[in-house]
């Protein structure tokens, strides 16, 4: 049976009609898991759609795919390997889980040694990476810091010296630790930044800058060749993808800055979501239902984007993190077996922080011609000690936006008419801590995986990242190969002979 056809031909009820038809709609489409309340009731999902999507998922072999993901089978087909980020938090092939535990103990030992002064008086950490080697650690540091950390940590990813220079001006070179995070240990941008930092340390009189480097990599031999002492190399498995690597030694700067107990909580929170994802039936499985909603709006309603708004300043980097997780994973045009994809792939993920966004992009969301599914995130416990009005107002603004998108407001004046019937999902965290953040990120990982399986694509390769790098390297090499006239003109204008 063509399950997509059954989904496509189902009547498109309004949100108001769906609420009117089911007095228990909120209870049916809301779930408590891992300290997070997920409310899907303001989407157009209903029992008929849910049933048809479950049939589609069964037809696509989703249960077997989840089992393959969580038991360490080869699921990254194009690269011939497993995708073992869940093993970092305790679910996977036995040997992989054991290896992850041993490597985490090694990381804990280095954290304890640095805390005890083994590398001298350290007050500052410069974490160098790009992509998943920077986005994950930076999100965690920004979300979970309390302001009383032992170390001041800066995450630098951009090759633009304007990102690095202010940090070098502020930090004391003699009290700085360099953390180089690179899965391959060959990332060009990261190593240009690393050379600039070691040069700065030498200029400031640090006798052995390489003695203040910790490397986080899946290629420890390459790190040794580069000059890092083996005792300060924290490996992780090659089967852990870059955008899924924050759970591995890539999280070292987080464990060092925030404490190993916070990092352990992060893994524990993710593990609870892993177990839910593995065990829950599809009609109660939160990542699965979220993916059903994603596919409905992308394939049936023609939505090309999804907006994520965090009503908590601590989560301001979440949209950036999700952009890589979802668009690098599912931004594909062929299926896993190389055939052209005949449906939309990943939506464009974008977002911002409430309440700032209400005075910017929400005009389009409420009255524009684009239908944009919206995701609203908030935290019940505030992250500050100011007057309660701050947090009270923040939460009520979050809830009001979801209500306004759905309900709208009719007016005889077309300029003041709000059509409503615009979908949103609300994620309400009890508190923002290691466990809830770990569960939240794992939810997004599994949701991304389900979307890929429903489309029949491989979410674990990212060959589309390579072409731009190759052409940039060719330009830098100056090998005489001519590019298009526009590019050559730009290069000559920027670098006149």
C-alpha positions in Angstrom: 0.0 0.0 0.0 1.2 3.6 -0.7 1.1 5.0 2.8 2.3 8.4 1.5 -0.8 8.5 -0.6 -3.0 7.8 2.4 -1.3 10.6 4.3 -1.6 13.0 1.4 -5.3 12.4 0.8 -6.4 12.7 4.4 -8.7 15.8 5.0 -6.8 18.8 6.3 -8.7 19.8 9.4 -8.0 23.1 11.2 -6.4 23.1 14.6 -9.6 24.5 16.0 -11.6 21.7 14.6 -9.2 19.1 15.9 -9.5 20.6 19.4 -13.3 20.8 19.2 -13.4 17.1 18.1 -11.4 15.7 21.0 -11.7 17.0 24.5 -8.7 15.0 25.5 -6.5 16.1 22.7 -3.8 17.6 25.0 -3.6 14.4 26.9 -3.3 12.3 23.7 -0.5 14.4 22.2 1.5 15.5 25.3 4.2 13.4 27.0 6.4 13.7 30.1 9.9 12.2 29.6 13.3 12.9 31.3 12.2 16.1 32.9 10.7 17.5 29.7 7.1 18.1 28.8 6.5 17.7 25.1 3.2 19.2 23.8 2.3 18.3 20.2 -1.4 19.2 20.5 -1.0 22.4 18.5 0.1 20.5 15.4 -2.3 19.1 12.8 -1.4 15.5 13.9 -4.5 13.4 14.7 -5.3 9.8 15.3 -5.8 9.0 11.6 -2.5 10.7 10.6 -0.7 9.0 13.4 -2.0 5.6 12.3 -0.9 6.2 8.7 2.5 7.4 9.7 3.0 4.3 11.9 2.2 2.2 8.9 4.7 4.1 6.8 7.3 3.7 9.5 6.6 -0.1 9.7 6.9 -0.3 5.9 10.3 1.5 6.1 11.5 -0.9 8.7 11.9 1.7 11.3 11.9 -0.8 14.2 14.8 -2.7 12.7 16.7 0.5 12.0 16.3 1.7 15.6 17.6 -1.7 16.7 20.6 -1.4 14.3 21.4 2.1 15.5 21.3 1.1 19.1 23.2 -2.3 18.9 26.1 -1.0 16.9 25.3 -2.6 13.5 26.7 -1.0 10.3 24.1 1.7 9.6 26.3 4.3 7.9 26.1 2.5 4.6 28.1 4.9 2.4 31.1 4.8 4.8 30.7 1.1 5.9 30.5 1.6 9.6 28.2 1.9 12.7 27.1 5.2 14.2 27.9 4.7 17.8 27.1 7.9 19.7 24.6 6.0 21.9 27.5 3.7 23.0 29.1 6.8 24.6 26.1 6.9 27.0 25.8 3.2 27.5 23.7 1.7 24.7 25.3 -0.2 21.9 27.7 -3.1 21.1 29.2 -4.4 24.3 32.8 -3.8 23.3 32.0 -0.3 22.1 30.2 0.6 25.4 33.2 -0.8 27.4 35.7 1.1 25.2 33.7 4.3 25.7 33.7 3.8 29.5 37.5 3.3 29.5 38.1 6.4 27.4 35.8 8.4 29.7 37.8 7.2 32.7 41.0 8.4 30.9 39.4 11.8 30.3 38.4 12.0 34.0 41.9 11.2 35.0 43.2 14.1 32.9 40.6 16.4 34.3 41.7 15.5 37.8 45.3 16.0 37.0 44.8 19.4 35.5 42.6 20.4 38.5 45.5 19.3 40.7 48.0 21.5 38.9 49.8 18.9 36.8 50.1 21.3 33.9 50.8 24.3 36.0 48.5 27.2 37.1 45.7 27.0 34.5 42.9 29.7 34.6 42.0 29.9 30.9 41.0 27.3 28.2 41.0 27.9 24.5 38.9 25.2 22.8 39.7 25.1 19.1 37.4 23.2 16.7 34.8 23.6 14.1 31.5 22.1 13.2 30.5 19.4 15.8 33.9 19.8 17.5 32.8 23.3 18.5 29.0 23.7 18.3 28.3 20.9 20.9 30.8 22.0 23.5 29.9 25.7 23.1 26.2 24.9 23.5 26.8 22.9 26.7 29.1 25.5 28.2 26.7 28.4 27.4 23.6 26.4 28.7 25.0 25.0 31.9 27.6 27.5 33.2 26.7 29.0 36.6 29.3 31.8 36.6 31.6 30.4 39.3 33.6 28.0 37.2 37.3 27.4 38.0 38.3 28.1 34.4 37.3 30.7 31.8 36.7 28.9 28.5 36.5 30.3 25.0 35.4 28.2 22.1 36.9 29.4 18.8 35.8 27.9 15.5 35.9 30.7 12.9 39.1 31.2 10.9 38.4 34.9 11.1 41.1 36.4 13.3 38.5 38.8 14.7 37.1 35.8 16.7 40.4 34.7 18.2 42.3 38.0 18.7 40.0 39.4 21.5 40.5 36.2 23.5 44.3 36.4 23.2 44.2 40.0 24.3 42.1 39.0 27.4 43.8 35.7 28.4 47.2 35.2 30.2 49.3 33.0 28.0 51.2 31.5 30.9 47.9 30.3 32.5 46.2 29.1 29.3 45.5 25.5 28.2 44.9 24.8 24.5 42.4 22.1 23.6 42.4 21.0 20.0 39.3 19.2 18.9 39.4 17.5 15.5 38.2 14.1 14.6 40.7 13.7 11.8 43.3 16.0 13.4 43.7 17.6 9.9 41.0 20.3 9.9 42.6 23.3 8.2 40.7 26.1 10.0 41.4 24.5 13.4 45.1 24.2 12.8 45.5 27.7 11.5 44.0 28.9 14.8 46.2 26.4 16.7 49.3 27.8 15.1 48.3 31.4 15.9 47.6 30.4 19.6 51.0 28.6 20.0 52.8 31.5 18.3 51.1 33.9 20.7 52.1 31.8 23.7 55.7 31.7 22.5 55.7 35.5 21.9 54.5 35.9 25.5 57.4 33.9 26.8 55.8 30.5 27.4 58.8 28.1 27.0 56.9 25.1 25.8 53.5 25.9 24.2 53.1 22.3 23.1 53.2 21.2 26.7 49.9 23.1 27.3 48.0 21.3 24.5 45.3 18.6 24.9 44.1 16.9 21.7 40.7 15.3 21.2 40.7 13.1 18.2 39.8 9.8 16.5 43.3 9.8 15.0 45.7 9.8 18.0 48.7 8.8 15.8 48.3 12.0 13.8 48.2 14.1 17.0 51.5 12.5 18.1 53.1 13.3 14.8 51.9 16.9 15.1 53.7 17.1 18.4 51.2 16.4 21.2 52.4 14.2 24.0 50.5 10.9 24.1 49.5 11.5 27.8 47.5 14.5 26.7 45.7 12.9 23.8 42.1 11.8 24.4 40.9 9.5 21.7 37.3 8.7 20.7 35.9 6.1 18.3 35.9 6.7 14.5 32.3 5.4 14.6 31.2 8.6 16.5 30.3 11.2 13.9 31.5 14.8 14.4 28.0 16.3 15.0 27.3 13.5 17.5 30.6 13.7 19.3 29.9 16.0 22.3 29.3 12.8 24.3 32.9 11.6 23.7 36.2 13.2 24.6 35.1 16.2 22.4 33.3 17.1 25.6 36.5 17.4 27.6 36.4 21.2 27.8 32.9 20.9 29.2 34.0 18.3 31.8 37.0 20.4 32.8 35.1 23.7 33.0 31.8 22.6 34.5 32.9 19.4 36.3 32.9 15.7 35.5 29.7 15.3 37.5 27.9 17.7 35.1 29.2 15.7 32.1 28.1 12.4 33.7 24.6 13.9 34.2 24.6 14.9 30.6 25.3 11.3 29.5 22.7 10.0 32.0 20.0 12.2 30.7 20.7 11.2 27.1 20.6 7.6 28.2 17.0 7.9 29.5 16.0 9.3 26.1 17.8 6.5 24.3 15.9 3.9 26.4 12.6 5.6 25.7 13.4 5.8 21.9 14.3 2.1 21.8 11.4 0.8 23.9 8.3 3.1 23.4 5.7 2.1 20.8 5.5 4.6 17.9 2.3 6.2 19.0 4.0 7.1 22.3 7.6 7.5 21.1 8.5 11.2 21.3 11.3 11.4 18.7 9.1 9.3 16.3 6.0 11.5 16.7 8.2 14.6 16.3 9.5 13.2 13.0 6.0 12.4 11.9 5.1 16.0 12.4 8.2 17.1 10.5 7.4 14.9 7.5 3.7 16.0 7.5 4.6 19.7 7.3 7.5 19.2 4.9 5.8 16.7 2.5 2.1 17.5 2.8 1.9 21.2 3.7 5.0 22.2 1.6 6.8 23.8 4.5 10.5 24.4 3.6 11.6 25.7 7.0 11.1 25.0 10.7 11.7 27.7 13.3 13.1 27.0 16.8 12.8 29.6 19.5 14.3 29.2 22.9 12.6 31.3 25.6 15.7 31.0 27.7 18.9 33.0 27.1 21.0 30.0 28.2 19.7 28.0 25.2 20.4 30.8 22.6 22.9 28.5 20.7 20.4 25.7 20.3 19.2 26.8 16.9 22.8 26.9 15.7 23.5 23.5 17.0 20.3 22.1 15.4 21.2 23.6 12.0 24.2 21.4 11.8 22.6 18.3 13.3 19.6 18.3 11.0 20.7 19.9 7.8 24.1 18.2 7.6 22.5 14.9 8.5 19.5 15.1 6.2 20.4 17.7 3.6 20.6 15.0 0.9 19.3 14.5 -2.6 19.8 10.8 -3.0 18.6 7.8 -1.0 20.9 5.5 0.9 21.2 3.3 -2.2 22.1 6.2 -4.5 18.7 6.8 -6.1 17.3 10.3 -6.5 15.2 11.4 -3.6 11.7 12.1 -4.8 10.7 14.1 -1.7 11.9 17.1 0.2 14.8 16.4 2.4 15.6 18.3 5.6 13.8 21.6 6.2 15.8 24.7 6.7 16.2 25.1 10.4 16.4 28.6 11.8 15.5 30.4 15.0 16.4 32.8 17.8 15.7 33.7 21.4 12.4 34.9 22.9 11.3 37.5 23.6 13.7 39.2 21.1 12.3 37.3 18.1 8.8 38.6 18.8 9.8 42.0 17.7 11.5 40.7 14.6 10.4 37.5 12.8 7.0 36.9 14.4 5.4 39.4 12.1 6.0 36.9 9.2 4.9 33.9 11.3 1.6 35.4 12.3 0.7 37.3 9.1 3.1 36.3 6.3 2.3 34.0 3.4 4.8 31.3 4.5 3.5 28.5 6.7 6.3 27.8 9.2 6.1 25.1 11.9 7.3 26.7 15.1 9.1 25.0 18.1 9.0 26.8 21.4 11.3 25.9 24.3 11.1 27.1 27.8 12.3 26.2 31.3 10.1 26.3 34.4 13.0 27.1 36.8 14.7 30.5 36.0 18.4 30.7 35.4 18.9 33.9 37.4 18.1 35.5 40.8 16.3 38.6 39.6 12.7 39.5 40.4 10.2 36.8 39.5 8.5 39.1 37.0 11.3 38.5 34.6 10.8 34.8 34.3 7.0 34.9 34.8 6.7 37.3 31.8 9.1 35.2 29.7 7.1 32.0 30.2 3.8 33.7 29.6 5.1 35.3 26.3 6.2 31.8 25.2 2.8 30.2 25.9 0.9 33.2 24.4 2.8 32.9 21.1 1.8 29.3 20.6 -1.8 30.2 21.4 -1.8 33.2 19.1 -0.3 31.2 16.2 -3.1 28.6 16.6 -6.1 30.8 17.3 -5.4 34.0 15.3 -7.8 36.9 15.4 -10.3 37.9 12.8 -10.7 41.5 11.8 -12.6 43.4 9.1 -9.4 45.4 8.6 -7.2 43.0 6.5 -4.1 44.7 8.0 -5.1 43.6 11.4 -6.4 40.1 10.5 -4.5 37.1 11.9 -5.5 33.9 10.1 -4.3 31.5 12.8 -4.2 27.8 12.3 -0.4 27.9 12.4 1.3 25.0 14.1 3.6 24.9 17.0 5.2 22.4 19.4 6.1 23.4 23.0 8.9 21.8 25.0 8.8 22.7 28.6 11.8 21.7 30.7 11.4 21.4 34.5 14.9 22.8 34.9 18.0 23.3 32.7 20.7 21.0 34.0 23.0 18.3 32.7 20.3 15.6 32.7 17.5 17.5 31.0 19.9 19.0 28.4 21.3 15.6 27.7 17.8 14.2 27.1 16.9 17.2 24.9 19.9 16.8 22.6 19.4 13.0 22.4 15.7 13.7 21.5 16.8 15.9 18.6 19.4 13.3 17.5 16.8 10.5 17.4 14.2 12.7 15.7 16.8 13.5 13.0 17.4 9.7 12.6 13.7 8.9 12.2 13.3 11.6 9.6 16.1 10.0 7.6 14.7 6.6 7.8 11.3 7.7 6.7 13.0 9.3 3.6 15.3 6.4 3.1 18.5 8.4 3.3 21.7 8.0 5.2 22.0 10.7 7.9 25.6 9.8 8.9 27.7 11.0 6.0 28.3 14.6 4.9 30.1 14.6 1.6 28.4 17.9 0.6 30.8 19.6 3.1 33.8 18.6 1.1 33.5 20.4 -2.2 33.8 24.0 -0.8 36.8 22.9 1.2 38.5 21.4 -1.9 38.0 24.6 -3.9 39.2 26.8 -1.0 42.3 24.7 -0.7 42.9 25.0 -4.5 42.6 28.8 -4.3 45.0 28.9 -1.4 47.5 26.6 -3.1 47.5 28.9 -6.1 48.1 25.9 -8.4 47.3 27.9 -11.6 43.9 26.3 -12.2 41.4 28.9 -13.3 38.0 29.1 -11.7 34.9 30.8 -13.1 35.3 34.5 -14.1 33.3 35.8 -11.2 35.5 33.9 -8.6 38.7 35.0 -10.4 37.6 38.6 -10.3 36.8 38.5 -6.6 40.2 36.9 -5.9 42.1 39.5 -7.9 40.2 42.3 -6.3 40.9 41.1 -2.8 44.6 40.2 -3.6 45.8 42.5 -6.3 49.1 41.6 -7.9 
